[in-house]
Amino acid sequence: MAEITAALVKELREKTGAGMMDCKRALGEVAGDIEQAIDWLRKKGLAAAAKKAGRVAAEGLVGVATVGNVGVVVEVNAETDFVARNEKFQELVTGVTQLAVEHGDDVAKVKEVHVPAFNATVEAHLTHLVATIGENMNLRRIARLEVPQGVVVGYVHNQLIPGLGKIGVLVALESAADAATLNQLGRQLAMHVAAASPLFLDVASVDASALERERDVLKEQARASGKPEAIIEKMVEGRVRKYYEEVVLLEQVYVVDGETKISKVVENAGKAAGAPIKLAGFARFVLGDGIEKETQDFAAEVAATLKS
């Protein structure tokens, strides 16, 4: 059986908000598996919600660039927010973002591209900046969307300079409608995506394992009510629909009016434009999403230094 350490209990407590003894018991029940322990706590009603592991912000910038029917969003990380405000670093992120429009979303391939403005490859210029500025940097990820006809619209929330910030969104609209109309709709939808944080485009694209896991948790929660199985099934289906409304973009309620589903917003826009509009895809990058960043206790660090 895996050792249930204090650090493991602390991590589970931070992810779920459950009590220390409940966290320790949950880990003991599932041999120390964090994800299973989260589910165990949720089934017992001891955790309000499971937080995704590693969603601690790292520093750097997210860049967004669009050209007609193509758009990209790029994340380049650094160690401190100070570097994100460095002009050379901003030039790097802007340059890489523009490169990705032409060269695609393969990070390794983009790193190999020679950039005349840098007089070096992206990878070599990154290395140069690391040596010059004195902080580690990394071209972490790229997403690229393209439609055969229509537009890809970008949006940067609270941008530091044009095209650069900490949250970047792309929305792809496939349609023969007027480009100005599509761009206006696309920007509104991109702002919704930034605010509502959808995980999937439509119900069909929902991850099967994630859905099954959610169903399992919902069934256990419903059984705790003591109701018959037939009623439980109906309760679960109702809660699954609610789950879809939370994580599926086309099922979400539009944040602008608070009542219309996104699917209906797009349908209505198509009717008004005189041509069908298809929401073909989206991408949302939040700076540092999924990166575990070590937190330092400054007081403890000073105390340790004084003792040495």
N, C-alpha and C positions, 0 to 999 in steps of 0.2 A: 504493500500500500504506500502511495506517495506521502511524503512528509508534508504536513500542513503547517507551513511556516507563518510567522507573524506577518511577513511581507506579503504572502499570498492572501491572507485574511484582509490585510489593509487594502490590497488591490481590488478585491471583490467588494469590499465595503464602499470604496470610492466609485466603483462602476454601478452599484445598485442602490446605495443609500440605506441598505439594511443594517441591523444591529450587528455588533461584533460577534456575539455568541451565535447568532443565526448564520452569519457568514462562515464561522468555523464549523458549525454543524453541516451546512450545505456542502462544503468542501470535503468533509469526512464522508458524506453520503455518496459522492461521485468520484472518490479517489483523487481529489485535487484538481479536477478539470474545471477551469474557470467558466467556460461557456456552458457546460452542463450545470454548474452550480448556479449560474444566473437563471437558467430555466427552472431549476428546483425551487429557488426563492420566489420566482414569479408564480409558479404553480401553487405555492403555499400562501401567496398574497403578501409576502414579506418584502417584495421589492416593487416600487412604483413603476419602474421601467428599466429595461436593460440598456445600458449605455454602450455604444460601440467601443471596442478596445482601441487605444492608441489615438484617439481624436484630440491630440494636444497640438496646439499651433506651433509650427516652426516658422522661422523668419524667411524673408525673401520677397518675391513678387510673382503675381500671376499676370500674364500678358494675354490680350485678346486682339486678333486681327481678322478682318473679313474683306473679301474681294468678290462681290457679286454673289455667285452661288457656292462659294467656298468660304469656310471659316475655321480658325484654329484657336485653341486656348492652351497656354503653356505655363508650367510652373518651374521656376528656378529658385532654389533655396540657398540661403546663407545663414550664418549663425546668429546675427543680430539685426534688429530693425534699423540700426544705424547704417548698415551696408545697403539696405533697400533704398535709402535716400542718397546713396552715392551715384553721381552722374554716370560714371563708367559702368556701374552695375546696371543701371537703368538702360543704358545704350545696349548692353549685352542682351538683356531680356527682350527689348524691342526688336533687335536684330534677329534673334533666334525665332521670335514669334513670326516675323515676316518670312523668314526662311521656311518655316513649317507649312506656310500656305502653299509653297511650290513643292517642297520635298516630302511632305507627309508626316505621319505621326510616329515613325520609327525613331526612337530617341538615339539609338546607336548610329543610325545612318545620318541623322541631322548633325551629330557631333563630328562626323567626318567631313562635312561640307566646308570647303574653303571659302572664306568671306574676304573679299578685297578690302573692305573697310577696316577689317581687323588685321589684314595681311597675314592671316593664319586660319587654321581650321577652328571650328567652334570649340572643340576639345582643347586645342593648344591655347586659345584665347582665355578659356576658363582657367587653365593652369597658370597662365600669366597673371590673371587678376587675383588668384589665390595668393601668389607670391607677392604681388604688389600691395594688396589691401590687407593681407594677413589673416583672412578667414576662409574656412572651407566653404566651397560652393558646389552646387550640383544641379545639372539639368535633369529634373526628376521625371516629368511626364508631359505628354502632348496628346490632345484629342483634336481630331479633324473631322468636320462634317462637310458633305457636298451633296447637292441635289441636281438632277439633270435639268430642271427648269424651276425657277423661283429664286429665293434668296436664303442666305444664312446671315442671321443678325447677331451681333455681339453686344454684350453689356458688361461693364465693369462697375461694381458697387463701391462707392466711396473711393473713386480712383485718385491715385497720388499724382499722376500726370496722365495725359490722354493715352488710353489703352493699357494702363498698368495700375494694379491695385491688389487687393487681398481676396476678392471674390470675383471670378470671371465666369460668364455664362454665354453659351451659344444656343440658338434656336434655329432649326432648319425648317423652312416652309416650302413645300413643293406645290407650285401652282402657275397657271398662265395669267394670273391677275396682275394688275399694275404694280410695278416694283415699289413705288412710293407707298401704296396701300399695304403691301406685304411688309415693308420695313417698319411701318408704324405699328402694325399688329405684332410683328416679331419683337420689337423693343418692349412692348407691354407684356408679352408672354415671358420674355427673358427676365424682366423685373419680377414677375410672379415666381419664376423658377428660383431666382436668387433668394426670395423671401420664404418660399414654401418648401424648399429642399426635397423635391421628389427624387425617388430612387430608380423608378422605371417609367418608360414611356407609356405603355399600355398594359392591360391585364395579362395578355399573352406573354409578355416579356418578363413577368415576375419570376424570380428565381424559385424553382420548384422546391428546393430544399429549405429555403427561407420560409416559403408558404407553409410547408408541412410542419416545420418547427413552430410556426405561429399557431397553426391549428391545434397542435399538441398542447401548447400552453393554454390556449383558450378553452379546450375541452376540460382540462384539469380544473381551471378556474370555475367553469360552469358546473362541474360535478360537485364542487364544494357547496353549491347552493342546495343540493339534495333533490333537485328536480329530476323527473323521468328522462330516460335516454332520448326519447322522441323530441322532448322539449329542448334538451341540451343541444341536439343537432341543429335545431332552428336557431337557438341562441348563438351557436358557433358560426353559422352561415351569416347571421346578421353582423357579427363582430368581424368576420372576414371581409364583408362589404365595407365596413368601417376602416379596416386595415388598408384596403385598396384606395379608399378616399384619402388616406394619409400619405401613401407612398407612390401611387401611380399618377403621373402628371395629367393624363386625360380624364381621370376620375376626380381630381382635386377640384375644390371650389375656388373660383377665381378670386384672388385677394382684393381686386379692385372693387367688385360689387358685393362680395360676400355671399352670393347665392347661386350663380351660374356655374355649371361644370365647365372645365376647360374645353372638353369635346364640343360642347354646345357653343361656346365662344367662337371657336374656330369655324364651326358649321355656319353660324350666323354671319361671320365675317365673309365667308365664301359667297353666301347669298347676296350680301350687300355689294360685293366686288363683281358679281356676275360671272364668277368662275370658281369651281371647287378649290378649296385649300386643304392640303394635308400637312399636319404637323408630323414631319418625317423623323425628327430626332432632336435631342438636346444634349448638352454637356454642361456640367457645373463643377468648377474647381474652387475649392476653398483652401487658401494657403495653409500648408501644414497638415491637411487632412490625412489622418492615418499614421502620422509620424510620431513616434514616442520621443519626447524630449526630456532629458534628465533635469529635474528640478533640484536646485541647490539651496541648502539652508545656510545663509550667509553667516548667521551667528554661530552655528555649529562649526562652520569652516574656520572662522576666526579663532574659536576656542581650541580647535584641534591644532591650529598653527602655533598658538601660544604655549600649548603643552609640549610641542616637539622641541 
